[in-house]
Amino acid sequence: MAELFAYTDGACSGNPGPGGWGTLLQAKEGGRVVKERELSGGEAETTNNRMELMAAISALESLNRPSDITVVTDSAYVKNGVTGWIHGWKRNGWKTAAKKPVKNAELWQRLDAAQARHRVRWEWVKGHAGHPENERADELARAGMAPFKR
């Protein structure tokens, strides 16, 4: 059976500014890619963190049926948020430990709902370090941003 991977990245020109997200979905058997799909999009006025979240959300929402998937991100914000911080935020009514509203709460809620359908393993990789799939996700994010750049 194929293993499913989503390599995700976000990009922003200025923060906030025009931004894009990219996702490279791969099904692998024995380490060999047997199927691949690319997704990207963007917004005129956004932040890098929002685009990182949108990349992960889009990956999970694109799956037609519940799946085992490894999401690989270069965003510590996304990885730490979804594997740690989110549990406290949900308990606290989407407030931080300092009782302030969680930034990007609507996207965190959407990510939480999207991942609930699947068995997700989260991995972090260093960005811009020559990881081929992460580099491709970055290219897709920049392509998603391109129509919105001034």
DSSP file (Angstrom, degrees, kcal/mol; ACC not computed):
  #  RESIDUE AA STRUCTURE BP1 BP2  ACC     N-H-->O    O-->H-N    N-H-->O    O-->H-N    TCO  KAPPA ALPHA  PHI   PSI    X-CA   Y-CA   Z-CA
    1    1 A M              0   0    0      0, 0.0     2,-0.1     0, 0.0    27,-0.0   0.000 360.0 360.0 360.0 142.3    0.0    0.0    0.0
    2    2 A A        -     0   0    0     27,-0.1     2,-0.4     1,-0.1    27,-0.2  -0.392 360.0-132.8 -73.1 145.3    1.2    3.5   -0.9
    3    3 A E  E     -A   28   0A   0     25,-3.5    25,-3.1    -2,-0.1     2,-0.4  -0.810  21.9-138.7 -93.1 139.7    2.4    5.9    1.8
    4    4 A L  E     +Ab  27  69A   0     64,-0.6    66,-2.2    -2,-0.4     2,-0.4  -0.867  22.3 179.7-107.3 133.2    0.9    9.4    1.4
    5    5 A F  E     -Ab  26  70A   0     21,-2.8    21,-2.8    -2,-0.4     2,-0.4  -0.974  13.9-163.5-130.0 143.6    3.0   12.6    2.0
    6    6 A A  E     -Ab  25  71A   0     64,-2.6    66,-3.5    -2,-0.4     2,-0.6  -0.987   5.5-163.6-125.7 120.5    2.1   16.3    1.7
    7    7 A Y  E     -Ab  24  72A   0     17,-2.8    17,-2.7    -2,-0.4     2,-0.3  -0.920  20.6-173.1-102.4 120.7    5.0   18.7    1.5
    8    8 A T  E     +Ab  23  73A   0     64,-2.6    66,-0.7    -2,-0.6     2,-0.3  -0.856  13.8 165.9-123.4 149.4    3.7   22.2    2.3
    9    9 A D  E     -A   22   0A   0     13,-2.1    13,-2.8    -2,-0.3     2,-0.3  -0.988  16.4-154.2-157.0 153.7    5.0   25.7    2.2
   10   10 A G  E     -A   21   0A   0     -2,-0.3     2,-0.3    11,-0.2    11,-0.2  -0.911  10.4-168.5-125.0 155.8    3.9   29.3    2.4
   11   11 A A  E     -A   20   0A   0      9,-2.9     9,-2.4    -2,-0.3     2,-0.3  -0.986   3.3-174.0-143.2 151.4    5.4   32.5    1.1
   12   12 A C  E     -A   19   0A   0     -2,-0.3     2,-0.8     7,-0.2     7,-0.2  -0.995  21.9-145.3-146.7 141.4    4.8   36.2    1.5
   13   13 A S  S    S-     0   0    0      5,-2.9     2,-0.1    -2,-0.3    -2,-0.0  -0.866  91.2  -7.2-106.6  97.0    6.3   39.3   -0.1
   14   14 A G  S    S-     0   0    0     -2,-0.8     3,-0.2     3,-0.2    32,-0.1  -0.076  97.9 -89.2  88.1 156.6    6.2   41.7    2.9
   15   15 A N  S    S+     0   0    0      1,-0.5     2,-0.2    32,-0.1    32,-0.2  -0.695 125.1  24.2-144.8  87.6    4.5   40.5    6.0
   16   16 A P  S    S+     0   0    0      0, 0.0    -1,-0.5     0, 0.0    31,-0.2   0.365 111.5  90.9 -82.8 166.4    1.7   41.3    5.6
   17   17 A G  E    S- C   0  46A   0     29,-2.2    29,-2.9    -3,-0.2    -3,-0.2  -0.958  83.3 -25.7 170.7-168.7    1.6   41.5    1.8
   18   18 A P  E    S+     0   0A   0      0, 0.0    -5,-2.9     0, 0.0     2,-0.3  -0.431  70.2 179.0 -64.6 140.9    0.8   39.4   -1.2
   19   19 A G  E     -AC  12  43A   0     24,-2.5    24,-2.1    -7,-0.2     2,-0.3  -0.927  18.6-164.4-143.8 165.7    1.2   35.7   -0.3
   20   20 A G  E     -AC  11  42A   0     -9,-2.4    -9,-2.9    -2,-0.3     2,-0.3  -0.966   6.9-150.4-147.0 162.0    1.0   32.2   -1.7
   21   21 A W  E     -AC  10  41A   0     20,-2.7    20,-1.8    -2,-0.3     2,-0.3  -0.959  10.9-167.4-132.9 152.6    0.9   28.6   -0.5
   22   22 A G  E     -AC   9  40A   0    -13,-2.8   -13,-2.1    -2,-0.3     2,-0.4  -0.999   4.6-170.3-143.5 145.3    2.0   25.4   -2.2
   23   23 A T  E     -AC   8  39A   0     16,-2.6    16,-2.6    -2,-0.3     2,-0.6  -0.997   8.0-162.9-137.5 130.0    1.5   21.7   -1.6
   24   24 A L  E     -AC   7  38A   0    -17,-2.7   -17,-2.8    -2,-0.4     2,-0.5  -0.961  14.7-164.1-110.0 112.6    3.2   18.8   -3.2
   25   25 A L  E     +AC   6  37A   0     12,-3.2    12,-2.3    -2,-0.6     2,-0.4  -0.844  11.5 179.7 -98.1 131.2    1.2   15.6   -2.6
   26   26 A Q  E     -AC   5  36A   0    -21,-2.8   -21,-2.8    -2,-0.5     2,-0.5  -0.996  23.0-156.1-134.7 137.1    3.0   12.3   -3.2
   27   27 A A  E     -AC   4  35A   0      8,-2.6     7,-3.2    -2,-0.4     8,-1.4  -0.953  25.2-168.7-103.7 128.4    2.0    8.6   -2.9
   28   28 A K  E     -AC   3  33A   0    -25,-3.1   -25,-3.5    -2,-0.5     2,-0.4  -0.945  17.3-169.7-124.1 140.0    5.1    6.5   -2.5
   29   29 A E  E >  S- C   0  32A   0      3,-2.7     3,-1.9    -2,-0.4   -27,-0.1  -0.994  84.3 -10.1-124.9 123.5    5.6    2.7   -2.6
   30   30 A G  T 3  S-     0   0    0     -2,-0.4    -1,-0.1     1,-0.3     3,-0.1   0.846 130.1 -57.2  57.6  34.1    9.0    1.4   -1.5
   31   31 A G  T 3  S+     0   0    0      1,-0.2     2,-0.4   -28,-0.0    -1,-0.3   0.396 114.6 117.9  80.0  -4.0   10.3    5.0   -1.4
   32   32 A R  E <  S-C   29   0A   0     -3,-1.9    -3,-2.7     1,-0.0     2,-0.4  -0.819  70.4-117.9-101.2 134.9    9.4    5.5   -5.1
   33   33 A V  E     +C   28   0A   0     -2,-0.4    -5,-0.3    -5,-0.2     3,-0.1  -0.558  36.7 168.5 -71.8 123.6    6.8    8.1   -6.1
   34   34 A V  E     +     0   0A   0     -7,-3.2     2,-0.3    -2,-0.4    -6,-0.2   0.600  68.0  16.4-109.4 -18.9    3.9    6.4   -7.8
   35   35 A K  E     -C   27   0A   0     -8,-1.4    -8,-2.6     2,-0.0    -1,-0.4  -0.982  65.3-175.5-154.2 144.2    1.5    9.4   -7.9
   36   36 A E  E     +C   26   0A   0     -2,-0.3     2,-0.3   -10,-0.2   -10,-0.2  -0.999   5.4 179.9-145.7 144.1    1.9   13.1   -7.5
   37   37 A R  E     -C   25   0A   0    -12,-2.3   -12,-3.2    -2,-0.3     2,-0.4  -0.995  12.9-152.0-143.5 141.8   -0.4   16.2   -7.4
   38   38 A E  E     -C   24   0A   0     -2,-0.3     2,-0.3   -14,-0.2   -14,-0.2  -0.936  12.1-176.9-117.6 138.5    0.5   19.8   -6.9
   39   39 A L  E     +C   23   0A   0    -16,-2.6   -16,-2.6    -2,-0.4     2,-0.3  -0.968   8.7 162.2-129.6 145.6   -1.8   22.5   -5.4
   40   40 A S  E     +C   22   0A   0     -2,-0.3     2,-0.3   -18,-0.2   -18,-0.2  -0.988   3.1 152.7-158.0 161.5   -1.2   26.2   -5.0
   41   41 A G  E     -C   21   0A   0    -20,-1.8   -20,-2.7    -2,-0.3     2,-0.3  -0.957  14.0-164.4-170.6-179.5   -3.1   29.4   -4.3
   42   42 A G  E     -C   20   0A   0     -2,-0.3     2,-0.3   -22,-0.3   -22,-0.3  -0.971  12.2-131.3-166.6 179.3   -2.6   32.9   -2.9
   43   43 A E  E     -C   19   0A   0    -24,-2.1   -24,-2.5    -2,-0.3     3,-0.2  -0.971  21.7-127.6-144.3 154.7   -4.1   36.1   -1.5
   44   44 A A  E    S+     0   0A   0     -2,-0.3     2,-0.4     1,-0.3    -1,-0.1   0.851 100.6  23.4 -72.9 -35.5   -3.5   39.8   -2.1
   45   45 A E  E    S+     0   0A   0    -27,-0.1    -1,-0.3   -29,-0.1     2,-0.2  -0.909  89.1 110.6-139.4 106.3   -3.0   40.7    1.5
   46   46 A T  E     -C   17   0A   0    -29,-2.9   -29,-2.2    -2,-0.4     2,-0.3  -0.824  53.9-101.7-156.0-171.8   -2.0   38.1    4.0
   47   47 A T     >  -     0   0    0     -2,-0.2     4,-1.9   -31,-0.2     5,-0.2  -0.861  29.4-113.2-125.1 163.1    0.9   36.9    6.2
   48   48 A N  H  > S+     0   0    0     -2,-0.3     4,-2.5     1,-0.2     5,-0.2   0.911 116.8  53.2 -59.8 -44.0    3.4   34.1    5.9
   49   49 A N  H  > S+     0   0    0      1,-0.2     4,-2.2     2,-0.2    -1,-0.2   0.895 107.2  51.4 -61.6 -39.7    1.9   32.2    8.9
   50   50 A R  H  > S+     0   0    0      1,-0.2     4,-2.4     2,-0.2    -1,-0.2   0.891 110.9  48.5 -63.7 -38.7   -1.6   32.3    7.2
   51   51 A M  H  X S+     0   0    0     -4,-1.9     4,-2.0     2,-0.2    -2,-0.2   0.878 108.7  52.9 -70.5 -37.1   -0.1   30.9    4.0
   52   52 A E  H  X S+     0   0    0     -4,-2.5     4,-1.5     2,-0.2    -2,-0.2   0.924 112.1  46.6 -61.0 -43.4    1.8   28.2    5.9
   53   53 A L  H  X S+     0   0    0     -4,-2.2     4,-2.8     1,-0.2    -2,-0.2   0.915 109.8  53.3 -63.9 -43.8   -1.6   27.2    7.5
   54   54 A M  H  X S+     0   0    0     -4,-2.4     4,-2.8     1,-0.2     5,-0.2   0.853 104.7  55.5 -62.3 -34.9   -3.4   27.3    4.1
   55   55 A A  H  X S+     0   0    0     -4,-2.0     4,-1.8     2,-0.2    -1,-0.2   0.939 112.3  41.9 -62.6 -46.0   -0.9   25.0    2.6
   56   56 A A  H  X S+     0   0    0     -4,-1.5     4,-2.1     2,-0.2     5,-0.2   0.915 115.4  50.2 -67.6 -43.0   -1.5   22.3    5.3
   57   57 A I  H  X S+     0   0    0     -4,-2.8     4,-3.0     1,-0.2     5,-0.2   0.939 110.3  49.9 -58.9 -48.3   -5.3   22.9    5.2
   58   58 A S  H  X S+     0   0    0     -4,-2.8     4,-1.4     1,-0.2    -1,-0.2   0.874 108.4  53.4 -61.7 -38.8   -5.4   22.5    1.4
   59   59 A A  H  < S+     0   0    0     -4,-1.8     4,-0.4    -5,-0.2     3,-0.2   0.956 115.2  39.2 -59.7 -50.4   -3.4   19.3    1.5
   60   60 A L  H >< S+     0   0    0     -4,-2.1     3,-1.0     1,-0.2    -2,-0.2   0.880 115.1  51.6 -71.8 -38.4   -5.8   17.7    4.1
   61   61 A E  H 3< S+     0   0    0     -4,-3.0    -1,-0.2     1,-0.2    -2,-0.2   0.728 100.9  64.4 -71.0 -19.9   -9.0   19.1    2.5
   62   62 A S  T 3< S+     0   0    0     -4,-1.4     2,-0.4    -5,-0.2    -1,-0.2   0.641  79.1  99.6 -77.8 -13.5   -8.0   17.8   -0.9
   63   63 A L    <   -     0   0    0     -3,-1.0     4,-0.1    -4,-0.4    -3,-0.0  -0.606  62.4-154.1 -80.3 129.6   -8.1   14.2    0.2
   64   64 A N  S    S+     0   0    0     -2,-0.4    -1,-0.1     2,-0.1    -3,-0.0   0.743  74.8  23.5 -75.7 -24.7  -11.4   12.4   -0.9
   65   65 A R  S    S-     0   0    0      0, 0.0    -1,-0.1     0, 0.0    52,-0.0  -0.951 100.8 -74.0-140.2 159.1  -11.3    9.8    1.9
   66   66 A P        +     0   0    0      0, 0.0     2,-0.3     0, 0.0    52,-0.2  -0.272  63.0 178.1 -53.4 134.1   -9.9    9.4    5.4
   67   67 A S        -     0   0    0     50,-0.1    52,-2.7    -4,-0.1     2,-0.6  -0.932  39.5-118.1-140.0 156.6   -6.2    8.7    5.0
   68   68 A D  E     + d   0 119A   0     -2,-0.3   -64,-0.6    50,-0.2     2,-0.3  -0.895  51.2 167.6 -89.5 125.3   -2.9    8.0    6.8
   69   69 A I  E     -bd   4 120A   0     50,-2.6    52,-2.5    -2,-0.6     2,-0.6  -0.997  36.6-143.0-145.7 145.0   -0.7   10.9    5.8
   70   70 A T  E     -bd   5 121A   0    -66,-2.2   -64,-2.6    -2,-0.3     2,-0.6  -0.951  18.6-157.3-105.7 120.2    2.6   12.5    6.7
   71   71 A V  E     -bd   6 122A   0     50,-2.7    52,-2.7    -2,-0.6     2,-0.6  -0.883   6.2-162.2 -99.3 122.6    2.5   16.3    6.4
   72   72 A V  E     +bd   7 123A   0    -66,-3.5   -64,-2.6    -2,-0.6     2,-0.3  -0.922  16.9 169.4-109.4 119.1    6.0   17.8    6.1
   73   73 A T  E     -bd   8 124A   0     50,-2.7    52,-2.1    -2,-0.6   -64,-0.1  -0.921  38.5-151.0-128.8 151.3    6.3   21.5    6.8
   74   74 A D  S    S+     0   0    0    -66,-0.7     2,-0.7    -2,-0.3    53,-0.4   0.256  74.6 101.4 -99.3  11.0    9.2   23.9    7.3
   75   75 A S     >  -     0   0    0      1,-0.2     4,-2.4   -67,-0.1     5,-0.2  -0.847  50.2-172.6-100.7 109.2    7.0   26.0    9.6
   76   76 A A  H  > S+     0   0    0     -2,-0.7     4,-3.0     1,-0.2     5,-0.4   0.843  89.5  62.3 -62.8 -32.3    7.6   25.5   13.3
   77   77 A Y  H  > S+     0   0    0      2,-0.2     4,-1.9     1,-0.2    -1,-0.2   0.936 109.1  38.7 -57.3 -49.8    4.5   27.7   13.8
   78   78 A V  H  > S+     0   0    0      2,-0.2     4,-2.8     3,-0.2     5,-0.3   0.953 119.3  46.1 -67.8 -49.9    2.3   25.1   12.1
   79   79 A K  H  X S+     0   0    0     -4,-2.4     4,-1.8     1,-0.2     5,-0.2   0.943 118.6  40.6 -61.4 -49.6    4.0   22.0   13.5
   80   80 A N  H  X>S+     0   0    0     -4,-3.0     5,-1.7    -5,-0.2     4,-1.4   0.881 116.6  51.4 -67.0 -37.4    4.1   23.3   17.1
   81   81 A G  I  <>S+     0   0    0     -4,-1.9     5,-2.7    -5,-0.4     6,-0.2   0.940 114.7  39.5 -64.2 -48.0    0.7   24.8   16.9
   82   82 A V  I  <5S+     0   0    0     -4,-2.8    -1,-0.2     1,-0.2    -2,-0.2   0.764 122.8  40.0 -79.0 -25.0   -1.1   21.7   15.6
   83   83 A T  I  <5S+     0   0    0     -4,-1.8    -1,-0.2    -5,-0.3    -2,-0.2   0.606 136.5   0.2 -97.4 -12.3    0.8   19.1   17.7
   84   84 A G  I >X5S+     0   0    0     -4,-1.4     3,-1.2    -5,-0.2     4,-0.6   0.554 122.1  47.4-136.0 -69.4    0.9   21.1   20.9
   85   85 A W  I >><S+     0   0    0     -5,-1.7     4,-2.1     1,-0.3     3,-0.6   0.804  98.7  69.7 -59.7 -34.5   -0.6   24.6   21.4
   86   86 A I  H 3><S+     0   0    0     -5,-2.7     4,-2.6    -6,-0.3    -1,-0.3   0.811  91.5  60.1 -59.0 -32.5   -4.0   23.8   19.8
   87   87 A H  H <> S+     0   0    0     -3,-1.2     4,-1.9    -6,-0.2    -1,-0.2   0.925 109.3  42.0 -63.6 -44.3   -5.0   21.5   22.6
   88   88 A G  H <X S+     0   0    0     -4,-0.6     4,-2.4    -3,-0.6     7,-0.2   0.888 112.3  54.9 -67.4 -40.6   -4.8   24.4   25.2
   89   89 A W  H  <>S+     0   0    0     -4,-2.1     5,-3.7     1,-0.2     6,-0.7   0.923 109.1  47.3 -60.0 -43.9   -6.4   26.9   22.8
   90   90 A K  H ><5S+     0   0    0     -4,-2.6     3,-1.4     3,-0.2    -1,-0.2   0.926 112.6  48.9 -63.9 -44.3   -9.4   24.6   22.4
   91   91 A R  H 3<5S+     0   0    0     -4,-1.9    -1,-0.2     1,-0.3    -2,-0.2   0.872 112.9  49.0 -60.3 -37.5   -9.7   24.1   26.1
   92   92 A N  T 3<5S-     0   0    0     -4,-2.4    -1,-0.3     3,-0.3    -2,-0.2   0.168 122.8-101.5 -91.7  17.4   -9.4   27.9   26.7
   93   93 A G  T < 5S-     0   0    0     -3,-1.4    -3,-0.2     1,-0.2    -2,-0.1   0.897  80.7 -50.6  65.9  39.4  -12.1   28.8   24.1
   94   94 A W  S   <S+     0   0    0     -5,-3.7     8,-2.1     1,-0.3     2,-0.3   0.865 109.2 127.5  62.4  39.6   -9.5   29.8   21.4
   95   95 A K  B     -E  101   0B   0     -6,-0.7    -1,-0.3    -7,-0.2    -3,-0.3  -0.923  58.4-119.0-119.0 150.7   -7.6   32.1   23.8
   96   96 A T    >   -     0   0    0      4,-3.4     3,-2.2    -2,-0.3     6,-0.1  -0.211  38.8 -94.1 -75.8 174.2   -3.8   31.9   24.5
   97   97 A A  T 3  S+     0   0    0      1,-0.3    -1,-0.1     2,-0.1    -2,-0.0   0.800 130.6  58.1 -59.4 -28.0   -2.4   31.2   28.0
   98   98 A A  T 3  S-     0   0    0      2,-0.1    -1,-0.3     3,-0.0    -2,-0.0   0.285 121.0-112.5 -85.3  10.3   -2.3   35.0   28.3
   99   99 A K  S <  S+     0   0    0     -3,-2.2    -2,-0.1     1,-0.3     3,-0.0   0.681  75.3 132.9  67.7  20.3   -6.1   35.1   27.7
  100  100 A K        -     0   0    0      1,-0.1    -4,-3.4     3,-0.0    -1,-0.3  -0.718  68.1 -91.1 -96.5 152.1   -5.6   36.9   24.3
  101  101 A P  B     -E   95   0B   0      0, 0.0    -6,-0.2     0, 0.0     2,-0.2  -0.356  46.9-106.9 -61.1 140.4   -7.5   35.7   21.2
  102  102 A V    >   -     0   0    0     -8,-2.1     3,-1.2   -13,-0.1     2,-0.2  -0.507  35.4-117.0 -67.2 130.4   -5.5   33.1   19.2
  103  103 A K  T 3  S+     0   0    0      1,-0.3     5,-0.1    -2,-0.2    -1,-0.1  -0.482  97.7  10.2 -68.0 139.9   -4.1   34.7   16.0
  104  104 A N  T >> S+     0   0    0     -2,-0.2     4,-2.3     3,-0.1     3,-0.9   0.782  80.7 159.3  63.1  29.7   -5.5   33.1   12.8
  105  105 A A  H <>  +     0   0    0     -3,-1.2     4,-2.7     1,-0.3     5,-0.2   0.852  67.7  56.3 -53.8 -39.6   -8.0   31.1   15.0
  106  106 A E  H 3> S+     0   0    0      1,-0.2     4,-1.6     2,-0.2    -1,-0.3   0.863 110.1  45.4 -65.0 -33.0  -10.4   30.5   12.0
  107  107 A L  H <> S+     0   0    0     -3,-0.9     4,-2.7     2,-0.2    -1,-0.2   0.879 111.7  51.3 -76.0 -37.6   -7.5   28.8   10.1
  108  108 A W  H  X S+     0   0    0     -4,-2.3     4,-2.6     2,-0.2    -2,-0.2   0.904 111.1  49.4 -62.5 -39.8   -6.5   26.8   13.1
  109  109 A Q  H  X S+     0   0    0     -4,-2.7     4,-2.2    -5,-0.2    -1,-0.2   0.894 111.4  48.8 -65.6 -39.5  -10.1   25.7   13.5
  110  110 A R  H  X S+     0   0    0     -4,-1.6     4,-2.5    -5,-0.2    -2,-0.2   0.904 112.5  48.0 -66.4 -41.4  -10.2   24.7    9.8
  111  111 A L  H  X S+     0   0    0     -4,-2.7     4,-2.7     2,-0.2     5,-0.2   0.908 110.1  52.6 -64.1 -42.3   -6.9   22.8   10.1
  112  112 A D  H  X S+     0   0    0     -4,-2.6     4,-1.3     1,-0.2    -2,-0.2   0.918 112.4  44.7 -59.6 -44.7   -8.2   21.0   13.2
  113  113 A A  H  X S+     0   0    0     -4,-2.2     4,-0.6     1,-0.2    -2,-0.2   0.897 113.2  51.1 -66.6 -40.7  -11.4   20.0   11.4
  114  114 A A  H >< S+     0   0    0     -4,-2.5     3,-0.7     1,-0.2    -2,-0.2   0.898 112.0  45.5 -65.4 -40.6   -9.4   18.9    8.3
  115  115 A Q  H >< S+     0   0    0     -4,-2.7     3,-1.6     1,-0.2    -1,-0.2   0.754  97.6  73.2 -76.3 -21.6   -7.0   16.8   10.3
  116  116 A A  H 3< S+     0   0    0     -4,-1.3    -1,-0.2     1,-0.3    -2,-0.2   0.767  92.5  57.1 -63.1 -24.7   -9.8   15.1   12.3
  117  117 A R  T << S+     0   0    0     -3,-0.7    -1,-0.3    -4,-0.6     2,-0.2   0.619 111.3  45.3 -77.8 -13.1  -10.8   13.1    9.2
  118  118 A H  S <  S-     0   0    0     -3,-1.6     2,-0.7    -4,-0.2   -50,-0.2  -0.710  82.2-112.2-127.3 169.8   -7.3   11.6    8.9
  119  119 A R  E     -d   68   0A   0    -52,-2.7   -50,-2.6    -2,-0.2     2,-0.4  -0.933  48.5-170.1-102.1 106.3   -4.4   10.0   10.7
  120  120 A V  E     -d   69   0A   0     -2,-0.7     2,-0.5    -5,-0.2   -50,-0.2  -0.841  20.9-167.1-109.7 132.1   -1.8   12.7   10.4
  121  121 A R  E     -d   70   0A   0    -52,-2.5   -50,-2.7    -2,-0.4     2,-0.4  -0.974  18.5-148.7-110.4 129.4    1.9   12.5   11.3
  122  122 A W  E     -d   71   0A   0     -2,-0.5     2,-0.4   -52,-0.2   -50,-0.2  -0.844  16.4-178.9-104.1 133.3    3.5   15.9   11.3
  123  123 A E  E     -d   72   0A   0    -52,-2.7   -50,-2.7    -2,-0.4     2,-0.4  -0.979  14.7-148.0-128.8 143.9    7.2   16.4   10.4
  124  124 A W  E     -d   73   0A   0     -2,-0.4     2,-0.3   -52,-0.2   -50,-0.2  -0.917  15.3-177.1-108.7 137.3    9.3   19.6   10.4
  125  125 A V        -     0   0    0    -52,-2.1     2,-0.3    -2,-0.4   -49,-0.0  -0.957  36.5-100.3-126.9 151.3   12.2   20.1    7.9
  126  126 A K    >   -     0   0    0     -2,-0.3     3,-0.6     3,-0.1     5,-0.3  -0.538  44.0-124.5 -69.3 129.1   14.5   23.1    7.7
  127  127 A G  T 3  S+     0   0    0    -53,-0.4    -1,-0.1    -2,-0.3     8,-0.0  -0.386  85.3  14.3 -74.6 153.2   13.4   25.4    4.9
  128  128 A H  T 3  S+     0   0    0      3,-0.1    -1,-0.2     1,-0.1    -2,-0.0   0.853  89.8 119.8  53.5  40.6   15.7   26.4    2.0
  129  129 A A  S <  S-     0   0    0     -3,-0.6    -1,-0.1     2,-0.1    -2,-0.1   0.110  92.9 -91.1-121.2  19.5   18.1   23.7    2.9
  130  130 A G  S    S+     0   0    0      1,-0.3    -3,-0.1     2,-0.1     3,-0.1   0.610  70.9 152.2  85.0  11.4   18.0   21.7   -0.3
  131  131 A H     >  -     0   0    0     -5,-0.3     4,-2.8     1,-0.2    -1,-0.3  -0.684  40.4-145.4 -73.8 111.6   15.2   19.3    0.6
  132  132 A P  H  > S+     0   0    0      0, 0.0     4,-2.0     0, 0.0    -1,-0.2   0.856  93.0  43.4 -55.0 -44.7   13.8   18.6   -2.9
  133  133 A E  H  > S+     0   0    0      2,-0.2     4,-2.3     1,-0.2     5,-0.1   0.881 115.0  49.5 -70.9 -36.5   10.1   18.3   -2.0
  134  134 A N  H  > S+     0   0    0     -3,-0.2     4,-2.1     2,-0.2    -1,-0.2   0.889 109.9  52.1 -66.4 -38.3   10.2   21.3    0.3
  135  135 A E  H  X S+     0   0    0     -4,-2.8     4,-2.1     2,-0.2    -2,-0.2   0.893 109.6  49.5 -64.1 -38.8   11.9   23.3   -2.5
  136  136 A R  H  X S+     0   0    0     -4,-2.0     4,-2.4    -5,-0.2    -2,-0.2   0.913 109.0  51.5 -66.4 -41.9    9.1   22.3   -4.9
  137  137 A A  H  X S+     0   0    0     -4,-2.3     4,-2.3     1,-0.2  -128,-0.3   0.885 109.1  52.0 -60.6 -38.0    6.5   23.3   -2.3
  138  138 A D  H  X S+     0   0    0     -4,-2.1     4,-2.4     2,-0.2    -2,-0.2   0.906 108.3  50.5 -63.8 -42.7    8.3   26.7   -2.0
  139  139 A E  H  X S+     0   0    0     -4,-2.1     4,-2.2     1,-0.2    -2,-0.2   0.908 110.9  49.2 -61.0 -42.1    8.2   27.1   -5.8
  140  140 A L  H  X S+     0   0    0     -4,-2.4     4,-2.3     2,-0.2  -119,-0.2   0.893 109.8  51.5 -64.6 -40.0    4.4   26.3   -5.8
  141  141 A A  H  X S+     0   0    0     -4,-2.3     4,-1.5     2,-0.2    -2,-0.2   0.910 110.7  48.1 -62.8 -42.3    3.9   28.9   -3.0
  142  142 A R  H  X S+     0   0    0     -4,-2.4     4,-1.6     1,-0.2    -1,-0.2   0.871 110.8  51.1 -66.8 -36.1    5.7   31.5   -5.0
  143  143 A A  H  < S+     0   0    0     -4,-2.2    -1,-0.2     1,-0.2    -2,-0.2   0.878 108.7  51.9 -65.9 -37.9    3.7   30.7   -8.1
  144  144 A G  H  < S+     0   0    0     -4,-2.3    -2,-0.2     1,-0.2    -1,-0.2   0.811 112.4  46.1 -66.7 -29.8    0.5   31.0   -6.0
  145  145 A M  H >X S+     0   0    0     -4,-1.5     3,-2.2     1,-0.2     4,-0.7   0.779  91.4  85.1 -80.2 -29.1    1.7   34.4   -4.9
  146  146 A A  G >< S+     0   0    0     -4,-1.6     3,-1.0     1,-0.3    -1,-0.2   0.810  83.6  54.4 -50.4 -44.5    2.7   35.7   -8.3
  147  147 A P  G 34 S+     0   0    0      0, 0.0    -1,-0.3     0, 0.0    -2,-0.1   0.729 111.3  47.5 -65.2 -16.4   -0.7   36.9   -9.5
  148  148 A F  G <4 S+     0   0    0     -3,-2.2    -2,-0.2    -4,-0.2     2,-0.2   0.529  83.7 110.2-101.9  -8.1   -1.0   39.1   -6.4
  149  149 A K    <<        0   0    0     -3,-1.0  -105,-0.0    -4,-0.7  -130,-0.0  -0.463 360.0 360.0 -71.9 139.3    2.4   40.8   -6.4
  150  150 A R              0   0    0     -2,-0.2    -1,-0.1  -132,-0.0    -4,-0.0   0.466 360.0 360.0 -84.0 360.0    2.4   44.4   -7.3
